[in-house]
Amino acid sequence: MHWINVQIVPALLTASLTLVSAAAVAHPPSAAPETGFLVVAADRGFQGNEEIRDAFELLARTRNAALGVATDERTRESLREALGTLAEHGARRVVVLPAFVSASDAQLALVKRLLAESEARLPVSFATTFGDSYLAVEALAEGFRAVREPKGRRVIVVGYGDASSGEIQRDWERLAARAAEGFGFSSVRTAVWNSGRSAEYRAQQERFKEELAAAARDGERPIVVPFHLGRKADSMMSFDAALKRALPTGAEIALLEPAGSPAFSTWMMREANRHAPLAPGELGVVVLAHGADYHWNETIRGALQPLEARYKIEYCFSMADQPLVERSVRRLESRGARAAVIVRVFGFAASFRAEVERMIGLDIERRAAGGAAHAAHGESSGPSARIRSAMPMVTVGGVEDDALFAEALLDRARELSKNPAQETVILVAHGTGGDAENDDWLRKLGSIGEQMRANGGAAFRAIRAATWREDWPEKRAAWVAKARTMVEEAARDGGRALVIPARVNGRGPEREYLKGLDFELGSGFAPHPHFARWVEKQIELGAAELGRPTGAGAPAESDVGKRHH
């Protein structure tokens, strides 16, 4: 079903809000119709609007969705009709997906005002604007990757909007800076083409040309990268065509169409997945562990088999190797997962956290929300692309001194114990090269020991701890000597040493480093039943971080009328 109202005005072709309901698509929506999605975009002219529509159709095949192209006050009635159509198809709440690069765009402000003034019976909220998504950063980075030998080049990113708005200018600056990380450009500047229609239009455009020329001045091989959802009636009557005519002498242009990028349609699908409830079985899990030989890996799989009845689980045994992580993500997508938690099964919470967060775009989106940033490392061709997925993803993990880990290690000691009063438990861990980090590891082992004592481990003669620092020979010898001394002291007066590897699985180099000494050797966390419980606890933490555990509705980013990033 389509509504369109076209009016010719001087030098401008405009259309009121154009709506395409899910009913107009050949494939009826199959997922959670109670959440309706209204994609809104500014009027771009025929070709630009068609590109938006093409991306939208992927969403409309599986969701109760409508597309809106906003122009002026006529949009009020069209919005009313859109909300009514979504309600007819089962919507009880509506989430607006703003297809704008800047959250400060005047047309988006118009939509917010009209919705706030409406008497809609359905609650309406706004999702993350396209420009605030890591997928927009990746779409712009596509253009940068097309630049030959980017290192040392000067780049000018050109936007389209109200050039008088400081917020719009800052939005493009943030986007350009984030997309440029790791490419080695000598400078990255932005310029916003004024989309206004005031009497000063021509003068404003002349000022833009001057700014563009200033940005390119004295630059070796400056390259202009337009990134916008601006005017595009056809290939000749478009902002990009006008921009070509405005280019300063010597500048190159790298044309890029955000609406035509797969990242754009993926953004729509991802926001829909973020804001619709998950059906049972739609939460996917990537278990990311260091891995070793076949038997080590299979021990992890076997320990987590009970969870596979409740979650779609894929395994990735690597040190956060992005191609392997992406393989697991794609397998989850193919199995029907709509959101995913990447559980890092390592000793420390910090292990590979920054690397995984960058892979899934959290380095960008948490920065937009005020979080910390992680640097991107680039090569001559630029940094690696992030994993683009319609699944919202988070990463959690790090065993640290978790209570379940402590209880499992206590059980490992009890399995070996014959006379606790004569036995010393010695917890041994991998350790690190840095002294501060190794001290932190020892503090965690101390915490585990205290928990063991509080839960019945006080019956042992003592509980001690050491790290091997096994990958750093210059640090290792001293700690091997310390651990050997602990074992020798435990054997005094008829005592026994119970050596327990504080590892997520199996054993380490204990027999090699303690060769010639008398001790009993236990094993690590997996396949103790508490290991599966710990992993499930991490899954639950990740689901909560996603904003909606299985079966729960997702809160929207903001309410109508509020600015959101």
Secondary structure as a PSIPRED ss2 file (coil, helix, strand):
# PSIPRED VFORMAT (PSIPRED V4.0)

   1 M C   1.000  0.000  0.000
   2 H E   0.000  0.000  1.000
   3 W E   0.000  0.000  1.000
   4 I C   1.000  0.000  0.000
   5 N C   1.000  0.000  0.000
   6 V E   0.000  0.000  1.000
   7 Q E   0.000  0.000  1.000
   8 I E   0.000  0.000  1.000
   9 V E   0.000  0.000  1.000
  10 P C   1.000  0.000  0.000
  11 A C   1.000  0.000  0.000
  12 L E   0.000  0.000  1.000
  13 L E   0.000  0.000  1.000
  14 T E   0.000  0.000  1.000
  15 A E   0.000  0.000  1.000
  16 S C   1.000  0.000  0.000
  17 L C   1.000  0.000  0.000
  18 T C   1.000  0.000  0.000
  19 L E   0.000  0.000  1.000
  20 V E   0.000  0.000  1.000
  21 S C   1.000  0.000  0.000
  22 A H   0.000  1.000  0.000
  23 A H   0.000  1.000  0.000
  24 A H   0.000  1.000  0.000
  25 V C   1.000  0.000  0.000
  26 A C   1.000  0.000  0.000
  27 H C   1.000  0.000  0.000
  28 P C   1.000  0.000  0.000
  29 P C   1.000  0.000  0.000
  30 S C   1.000  0.000  0.000
  31 A C   1.000  0.000  0.000
  32 A C   1.000  0.000  0.000
  33 P C   1.000  0.000  0.000
  34 E C   1.000  0.000  0.000
  35 T E   0.000  0.000  1.000
  36 G E   0.000  0.000  1.000
  37 F E   0.000  0.000  1.000
  38 L E   0.000  0.000  1.000
  39 V E   0.000  0.000  1.000
  40 V E   0.000  0.000  1.000
  41 A E   0.000  0.000  1.000
  42 A E   0.000  0.000  1.000
  43 D C   1.000  0.000  0.000
  44 R C   1.000  0.000  0.000
  45 G C   1.000  0.000  0.000
  46 F H   0.000  1.000  0.000
  47 Q H   0.000  1.000  0.000
  48 G H   0.000  1.000  0.000
  49 N H   0.000  1.000  0.000
  50 E H   0.000  1.000  0.000
  51 E H   0.000  1.000  0.000
  52 I H   0.000  1.000  0.000
  53 R H   0.000  1.000  0.000
  54 D H   0.000  1.000  0.000
  55 A H   0.000  1.000  0.000
  56 F H   0.000  1.000  0.000
  57 E H   0.000  1.000  0.000
  58 L H   0.000  1.000  0.000
  59 L H   0.000  1.000  0.000
  60 A H   0.000  1.000  0.000
  61 R C   1.000  0.000  0.000
  62 T C   1.000  0.000  0.000
  63 R C   1.000  0.000  0.000
  64 N C   1.000  0.000  0.000
  65 A E   0.000  0.000  1.000
  66 A E   0.000  0.000  1.000
  67 L E   0.000  0.000  1.000
  68 G E   0.000  0.000  1.000
  69 V E   0.000  0.000  1.000
  70 A E   0.000  0.000  1.000
  71 T C   1.000  0.000  0.000
  72 D C   1.000  0.000  0.000
  73 E C   1.000  0.000  0.000
  74 R C   1.000  0.000  0.000
  75 T H   0.000  1.000  0.000
  76 R H   0.000  1.000  0.000
  77 E H   0.000  1.000  0.000
  78 S H   0.000  1.000  0.000
  79 L H   0.000  1.000  0.000
  80 R H   0.000  1.000  0.000
  81 E H   0.000  1.000  0.000
  82 A H   0.000  1.000  0.000
  83 L H   0.000  1.000  0.000
  84 G H   0.000  1.000  0.000
  85 T H   0.000  1.000  0.000
  86 L H   0.000  1.000  0.000
  87 A H   0.000  1.000  0.000
  88 E H   0.000  1.000  0.000
  89 H C   1.000  0.000  0.000
  90 G C   1.000  0.000  0.000
  91 A C   1.000  0.000  0.000
  92 R C   1.000  0.000  0.000
  93 R E   0.000  0.000  1.000
  94 V E   0.000  0.000  1.000
  95 V E   0.000  0.000  1.000
  96 V E   0.000  0.000  1.000
  97 L E   0.000  0.000  1.000
  98 P E   0.000  0.000  1.000
  99 A C   1.000  0.000  0.000
 100 F C   1.000  0.000  0.000
 101 V C   1.000  0.000  0.000
 102 S C   1.000  0.000  0.000
 103 A C   1.000  0.000  0.000
 104 S C   1.000  0.000  0.000
 105 D C   1.000  0.000  0.000
 106 A H   0.000  1.000  0.000
 107 Q H   0.000  1.000  0.000
 108 L H   0.000  1.000  0.000
 109 A H   0.000  1.000  0.000
 110 L H   0.000  1.000  0.000
 111 V H   0.000  1.000  0.000
 112 K H   0.000  1.000  0.000
 113 R H   0.000  1.000  0.000
 114 L H   0.000  1.000  0.000
 115 L H   0.000  1.000  0.000
 116 A H   0.000  1.000  0.000
 117 E H   0.000  1.000  0.000
 118 S C   1.000  0.000  0.000
 119 E C   1.000  0.000  0.000
 120 A C   1.000  0.000  0.000
 121 R C   1.000  0.000  0.000
 122 L C   1.000  0.000  0.000
 123 P C   1.000  0.000  0.000
 124 V E   0.000  0.000  1.000
 125 S E   0.000  0.000  1.000
 126 F E   0.000  0.000  1.000
 127 A C   1.000  0.000  0.000
 128 T C   1.000  0.000  0.000
 129 T C   1.000  0.000  0.000
 130 F H   0.000  1.000  0.000
 131 G H   0.000  1.000  0.000
 132 D H   0.000  1.000  0.000
 133 S C   1.000  0.000  0.000
 134 Y H   0.000  1.000  0.000
 135 L H   0.000  1.000  0.000
 136 A H   0.000  1.000  0.000
 137 V H   0.000  1.000  0.000
 138 E H   0.000  1.000  0.000
 139 A H   0.000  1.000  0.000
 140 L H   0.000  1.000  0.000
 141 A H   0.000  1.000  0.000
 142 E H   0.000  1.000  0.000
 143 G H   0.000  1.000  0.000
 144 F H   0.000  1.000  0.000
 145 R H   0.000  1.000  0.000
 146 A C   1.000  0.000  0.000
 147 V C   1.000  0.000  0.000
 148 R C   1.000  0.000  0.000
 149 E C   1.000  0.000  0.000
 150 P C   1.000  0.000  0.000
 151 K C   1.000  0.000  0.000
 152 G C   1.000  0.000  0.000
 153 R C   1.000  0.000  0.000
 154 R E   0.000  0.000  1.000
 155 V E   0.000  0.000  1.000
 156 I E   0.000  0.000  1.000
 157 V E   0.000  0.000  1.000
 158 V E   0.000  0.000  1.000
 159 G E   0.000  0.000  1.000
 160 Y E   0.000  0.000  1.000
 161 G E   0.000  0.000  1.000
 162 D C   1.000  0.000  0.000
 163 A C   1.000  0.000  0.000
 164 S C   1.000  0.000  0.000
 165 S C   1.000  0.000  0.000
 166 G H   0.000  1.000  0.000
 167 E H   0.000  1.000  0.000
 168 I H   0.000  1.000  0.000
 169 Q H   0.000  1.000  0.000
 170 R H   0.000  1.000  0.000
 171 D H   0.000  1.000  0.000
 172 W H   0.000  1.000  0.000
 173 E H   0.000  1.000  0.000
 174 R H   0.000  1.000  0.000
 175 L H   0.000  1.000  0.000
 176 A H   0.000  1.000  0.000
 177 A H   0.000  1.000  0.000
 178 R H   0.000  1.000  0.000
 179 A H   0.000  1.000  0.000
 180 A H   0.000  1.000  0.000
 181 E C   1.000  0.000  0.000
 182 G C   1.000  0.000  0.000
 183 F C   1.000  0.000  0.000
 184 G C   1.000  0.000  0.000
 185 F C   1.000  0.000  0.000
 186 S C   1.000  0.000  0.000
 187 S E   0.000  0.000  1.000
 188 V E   0.000  0.000  1.000
 189 R E   0.000  0.000  1.000
 190 T E   0.000  0.000  1.000
 191 A E   0.000  0.000  1.000
 192 V E   0.000  0.000  1.000
 193 W E   0.000  0.000  1.000
 194 N E   0.000  0.000  1.000
 195 S C   1.000  0.000  0.000
 196 G C   1.000  0.000  0.000
 197 R C   1.000  0.000  0.000
 198 S C   1.000  0.000  0.000
 199 A C   1.000  0.000  0.000
 200 E C   1.000  0.000  0.000
 201 Y H   0.000  1.000  0.000
 202 R H   0.000  1.000  0.000
 203 A H   0.000  1.000  0.000
 204 Q H   0.000  1.000  0.000
 205 Q H   0.000  1.000  0.000
 206 E H   0.000  1.000  0.000
 207 R H   0.000  1.000  0.000
 208 F H   0.000  1.000  0.000
 209 K H   0.000  1.000  0.000
 210 E H   0.000  1.000  0.000
 211 E H   0.000  1.000  0.000
 212 L H   0.000  1.000  0.000
 213 A H   0.000  1.000  0.000
 214 A H   0.000  1.000  0.000
 215 A H   0.000  1.000  0.000
 216 A H   0.000  1.000  0.000
 217 R C   1.000  0.000  0.000
 218 D C   1.000  0.000  0.000
 219 G C   1.000  0.000  0.000
 220 E C   1.000  0.000  0.000
 221 R C   1.000  0.000  0.000
 222 P C   1.000  0.000  0.000
 223 I E   0.000  0.000  1.000
 224 V E   0.000  0.000  1.000
 225 V E   0.000  0.000  1.000
 226 P E   0.000  0.000  1.000
 227 F C   1.000  0.000  0.000
 228 H C   1.000  0.000  0.000
 229 L C   1.000  0.000  0.000
 230 G C   1.000  0.000  0.000
 231 R C   1.000  0.000  0.000
 232 K E   0.000  0.000  1.000
 233 A C   1.000  0.000  0.000
 234 D C   1.000  0.000  0.000
 235 S C   1.000  0.000  0.000
 236 M C   1.000  0.000  0.000
 237 M C   1.000  0.000  0.000
 238 S E   0.000  0.000  1.000
 239 F H   0.000  1.000  0.000
 240 D H   0.000  1.000  0.000
 241 A H   0.000  1.000  0.000
 242 A H   0.000  1.000  0.000
 243 L H   0.000  1.000  0.000
 244 K H   0.000  1.000  0.000
 245 R H   0.000  1.000  0.000
 246 A H   0.000  1.000  0.000
 247 L C   1.000  0.000  0.000
 248 P C   1.000  0.000  0.000
 249 T C   1.000  0.000  0.000
 250 G C   1.000  0.000  0.000
 251 A C   1.000  0.000  0.000
 252 E E   0.000  0.000  1.000
 253 I E   0.000  0.000  1.000
 254 A C   1.000  0.000  0.000
 255 L C   1.000  0.000  0.000
 256 L C   1.000  0.000  0.000
 257 E C   1.000  0.000  0.000
 258 P H   0.000  1.000  0.000
 259 A H   0.000  1.000  0.000
 260 G H   0.000  1.000  0.000
 261 S C   1.000  0.000  0.000
 262 P H   0.000  1.000  0.000
 263 A H   0.000  1.000  0.000
 264 F H   0.000  1.000  0.000
 265 S H   0.000  1.000  0.000
 266 T H   0.000  1.000  0.000
 267 W H   0.000  1.000  0.000
 268 M H   0.000  1.000  0.000
 269 M H   0.000  1.000  0.000
 270 R H   0.000  1.000  0.000
 271 E H   0.000  1.000  0.000
 272 A H   0.000  1.000  0.000
 273 N H   0.000  1.000  0.000
 274 R H   0.000  1.000  0.000
 275 H H   0.000  1.000  0.000
 276 A C   1.000  0.000  0.000
 277 P C   1.000  0.000  0.000
 278 L C   1.000  0.000  0.000
 279 A C   1.000  0.000  0.000
 280 P C   1.000  0.000  0.000
 281 G C   1.000  0.000  0.000
 282 E C   1.000  0.000  0.000
 283 L E   0.000  0.000  1.000
 284 G E   0.000  0.000  1.000
 285 V E   0.000  0.000  1.000
 286 V E   0.000  0.000  1.000
 287 V E   0.000  0.000  1.000
 288 L E   0.000  0.000  1.000
 289 A E   0.000  0.000  1.000
 290 H C   1.000  0.000  0.000
 291 G C   1.000  0.000  0.000
 292 A C   1.000  0.000  0.000
 293 D C   1.000  0.000  0.000
 294 Y H   0.000  1.000  0.000
 295 H H   0.000  1.000  0.000
 296 W H   0.000  1.000  0.000
 297 N H   0.000  1.000  0.000
 298 E H   0.000  1.000  0.000
 299 T H   0.000  1.000  0.000
 300 I H   0.000  1.000  0.000
 301 R H   0.000  1.000  0.000
 302 G H   0.000  1.000  0.000
 303 A H   0.000  1.000  0.000
 304 L H   0.000  1.000  0.000
 305 Q H   0.000  1.000  0.000
 306 P H   0.000  1.000  0.000
 307 L H   0.000  1.000  0.000
 308 E H   0.000  1.000  0.000
 309 A H   0.000  1.000  0.000
 310 R C   1.000  0.000  0.000
 311 Y C   1.000  0.000  0.000
 312 K E   0.000  0.000  1.000
 313 I E   0.000  0.000  1.000
 314 E E   0.000  0.000  1.000
 315 Y E   0.000  0.000  1.000
 316 C E   0.000  0.000  1.000
 317 F E   0.000  0.000  1.000
 318 S C   1.000  0.000  0.000
 319 M C   1.000  0.000  0.000
 320 A C   1.000  0.000  0.000
 321 D C   1.000  0.000  0.000
 322 Q H   0.000  1.000  0.000
 323 P H   0.000  1.000  0.000
 324 L H   0.000  1.000  0.000
 325 V H   0.000  1.000  0.000
 326 E H   0.000  1.000  0.000
 327 R H   0.000  1.000  0.000
 328 S H   0.000  1.000  0.000
 329 V H   0.000  1.000  0.000
 330 R H   0.000  1.000  0.000
 331 R H   0.000  1.000  0.000
 332 L H   0.000  1.000  0.000
 333 E H   0.000  1.000  0.000
 334 S H   0.000  1.000  0.000
 335 R C   1.000  0.000  0.000
 336 G C   1.000  0.000  0.000
 337 A C   1.000  0.000  0.000
 338 R C   1.000  0.000  0.000
 339 A E   0.000  0.000  1.000
 340 A E   0.000  0.000  1.000
 341 V E   0.000  0.000  1.000
 342 I E   0.000  0.000  1.000
 343 V E   0.000  0.000  1.000
 344 R E   0.000  0.000  1.000
 345 V E   0.000  0.000  1.000
 346 F C   1.000  0.000  0.000
 347 G C   1.000  0.000  0.000
 348 F C   1.000  0.000  0.000
 349 A C   1.000  0.000  0.000
 350 A C   1.000  0.000  0.000
 351 S C   1.000  0.000  0.000
 352 F C   1.000  0.000  0.000
 353 R H   0.000  1.000  0.000
 354 A H   0.000  1.000  0.000
 355 E H   0.000  1.000  0.000
 356 V H   0.000  1.000  0.000
 357 E H   0.000  1.000  0.000
 358 R H   0.000  1.000  0.000
 359 M H   0.000  1.000  0.000
 360 I C   1.000  0.000  0.000
 361 G C   1.000  0.000  0.000
 362 L H   0.000  1.000  0.000
 363 D H   0.000  1.000  0.000
 364 I H   0.000  1.000  0.000
 365 E H   0.000  1.000  0.000
 366 R H   0.000  1.000  0.000
 367 R H   0.000  1.000  0.000
 368 A H   0.000  1.000  0.000
 369 A C   1.000  0.000  0.000
 370 G C   1.000  0.000  0.000
 371 G C   1.000  0.000  0.000
 372 A C   1.000  0.000  0.000
 373 A C   1.000  0.000  0.000
 374 H C   1.000  0.000  0.000
 375 A C   1.000  0.000  0.000
 376 A C   1.000  0.000  0.000
 377 H C   1.000  0.000  0.000
 378 G C   1.000  0.000  0.000
 379 E E   0.000  0.000  1.000
 380 S C   1.000  0.000  0.000
 381 S C   1.000  0.000  0.000
 382 G E   0.000  0.000  1.000
 383 P C   1.000  0.000  0.000
 384 S C   1.000  0.000  0.000
 385 A C   1.000  0.000  0.000
 386 R C   1.000  0.000  0.000
 387 I C   1.000  0.000  0.000
 388 R C   1.000  0.000  0.000
 389 S C   1.000  0.000  0.000
 390 A C   1.000  0.000  0.000
 391 M C   1.000  0.000  0.000
 392 P C   1.000  0.000  0.000
 393 M E   0.000  0.000  1.000
 394 V E   0.000  0.000  1.000
 395 T E   0.000  0.000  1.000
 396 V E   0.000  0.000  1.000
 397 G E   0.000  0.000  1.000
 398 G C   1.000  0.000  0.000
 399 V C   1.000  0.000  0.000
 400 E C   1.000  0.000  0.000
 401 D C   1.000  0.000  0.000
 402 D C   1.000  0.000  0.000
 403 A H   0.000  1.000  0.000
 404 L H   0.000  1.000  0.000
 405 F H   0.000  1.000  0.000
 406 A H   0.000  1.000  0.000
 407 E H   0.000  1.000  0.000
 408 A H   0.000  1.000  0.000
 409 L H   0.000  1.000  0.000
 410 L H   0.000  1.000  0.000
 411 D H   0.000  1.000  0.000
 412 R H   0.000  1.000  0.000
 413 A H   0.000  1.000  0.000
 414 R H   0.000  1.000  0.000
 415 E H   0.000  1.000  0.000
 416 L H   0.000  1.000  0.000
 417 S C   1.000  0.000  0.000
 418 K C   1.000  0.000  0.000
 419 N C   1.000  0.000  0.000
 420 P H   0.000  1.000  0.000
 421 A H   0.000  1.000  0.000
 422 Q H   0.000  1.000  0.000
 423 E E   0.000  0.000  1.000
 424 T E   0.000  0.000  1.000
 425 V E   0.000  0.000  1.000
 426 I E   0.000  0.000  1.000
 427 L E   0.000  0.000  1.000
 428 V E   0.000  0.000  1.000
 429 A E   0.000  0.000  1.000
 430 H C   1.000  0.000  0.000
 431 G C   1.000  0.000  0.000
 432 T C   1.000  0.000  0.000
 433 G C   1.000  0.000  0.000
 434 G C   1.000  0.000  0.000
 435 D H   0.000  1.000  0.000
 436 A H   0.000  1.000  0.000
 437 E H   0.000  1.000  0.000
 438 N H   0.000  1.000  0.000
 439 D H   0.000  1.000  0.000
 440 D H   0.000  1.000  0.000
 441 W H   0.000  1.000  0.000
 442 L H   0.000  1.000  0.000
 443 R H   0.000  1.000  0.000
 444 K H   0.000  1.000  0.000
 445 L H   0.000  1.000  0.000
 446 G H   0.000  1.000  0.000
 447 S H   0.000  1.000  0.000
 448 I H   0.000  1.000  0.000
 449 G H   0.000  1.000  0.000
 450 E H   0.000  1.000  0.000
 451 Q H   0.000  1.000  0.000
 452 M H   0.000  1.000  0.000
 453 R H   0.000  1.000  0.000
 454 A H   0.000  1.000  0.000
 455 N C   1.000  0.000  0.000
 456 G C   1.000  0.000  0.000
 457 G H   0.000  1.000  0.000
 458 A H   0.000  1.000  0.000
 459 A H   0.000  1.000  0.000
 460 F C   1.000  0.000  0.000
 461 R C   1.000  0.000  0.000
 462 A E   0.000  0.000  1.000
 463 I E   0.000  0.000  1.000
 464 R E   0.000  0.000  1.000
 465 A E   0.000  0.000  1.000
 466 A E   0.000  0.000  1.000
 467 T E   0.000  0.000  1.000
 468 W C   1.000  0.000  0.000
 469 R C   1.000  0.000  0.000
 470 E C   1.000  0.000  0.000
 471 D C   1.000  0.000  0.000
 472 W C   1.000  0.000  0.000
 473 P H   0.000  1.000  0.000
 474 E H   0.000  1.000  0.000
 475 K H   0.000  1.000  0.000
 476 R H   0.000  1.000  0.000
 477 A H   0.000  1.000  0.000
 478 A H   0.000  1.000  0.000
 479 W H   0.000  1.000  0.000
 480 V H   0.000  1.000  0.000
 481 A H   0.000  1.000  0.000
 482 K H   0.000  1.000  0.000
 483 A H   0.000  1.000  0.000
 484 R H   0.000  1.000  0.000
 485 T H   0.000  1.000  0.000
 486 M H   0.000  1.000  0.000
 487 V H   0.000  1.000  0.000
 488 E H   0.000  1.000  0.000
 489 E H   0.000  1.000  0.000
 490 A H   0.000  1.000  0.000
 491 A C   1.000  0.000  0.000
 492 R H   0.000  1.000  0.000
 493 D H   0.000  1.000  0.000
 494 G H   0.000  1.000  0.000
 495 G C   1.000  0.000  0.000
 496 R E   0.000  0.000  1.000
 497 A E   0.000  0.000  1.000
 498 L E   0.000  0.000  1.000
 499 V E   0.000  0.000  1.000
 500 I E   0.000  0.000  1.000
 501 P E   0.000  0.000  1.000
 502 A C   1.000  0.000  0.000
 503 R C   1.000  0.000  0.000
 504 V C   1.000  0.000  0.000
 505 N E   0.000  0.000  1.000
 506 G C   1.000  0.000  0.000
 507 R C   1.000  0.000  0.000
 508 G C   1.000  0.000  0.000
 509 P C   1.000  0.000  0.000
 510 E H   0.000  1.000  0.000
 511 R H   0.000  1.000  0.000
 512 E H   0.000  1.000  0.000
 513 Y H   0.000  1.000  0.000
 514 L C   1.000  0.000  0.000
 515 K C   1.000  0.000  0.000
 516 G C   1.000  0.000  0.000
 517 L C   1.000  0.000  0.000
 518 D C   1.000  0.000  0.000
 519 F C   1.000  0.000  0.000
 520 E E   0.000  0.000  1.000
 521 L E   0.000  0.000  1.000
 522 G C   1.000  0.000  0.000
 523 S C   1.000  0.000  0.000
 524 G C   1.000  0.000  0.000
 525 F C   1.000  0.000  0.000
 526 A E   0.000  0.000  1.000
 527 P C   1.000  0.000  0.000
 528 H C   1.000  0.000  0.000
 529 P H   0.000  1.000  0.000
 530 H H   0.000  1.000  0.000
 531 F H   0.000  1.000  0.000
 532 A H   0.000  1.000  0.000
 533 R H   0.000  1.000  0.000
 534 W H   0.000  1.000  0.000
 535 V H   0.000  1.000  0.000
 536 E H   0.000  1.000  0.000
 537 K H   0.000  1.000  0.000
 538 Q H   0.000  1.000  0.000
 539 I H   0.000  1.000  0.000
 540 E H   0.000  1.000  0.000
 541 L H   0.000  1.000  0.000
 542 G H   0.000  1.000  0.000
 543 A H   0.000  1.000  0.000
 544 A H   0.000  1.000  0.000
 545 E H   0.000  1.000  0.000
 546 L C   1.000  0.000  0.000
 547 G C   1.000  0.000  0.000
 548 R C   1.000  0.000  0.000
 549 P C   1.000  0.000  0.000
 550 T C   1.000  0.000  0.000
 551 G C   1.000  0.000  0.000
 552 A C   1.000  0.000  0.000
 553 G C   1.000  0.000  0.000
 554 A C   1.000  0.000  0.000
 555 P C   1.000  0.000  0.000
 556 A C   1.000  0.000  0.000
 557 E C   1.000  0.000  0.000
 558 S E   0.000  0.000  1.000
 559 D E   0.000  0.000  1.000
 560 V C   1.000  0.000  0.000
 561 G C   1.000  0.000  0.000
 562 K C   1.000  0.000  0.000
 563 R C   1.000  0.000  0.000
 564 H C   1.000  0.000  0.000
 565 H C   1.000  0.000  0.000
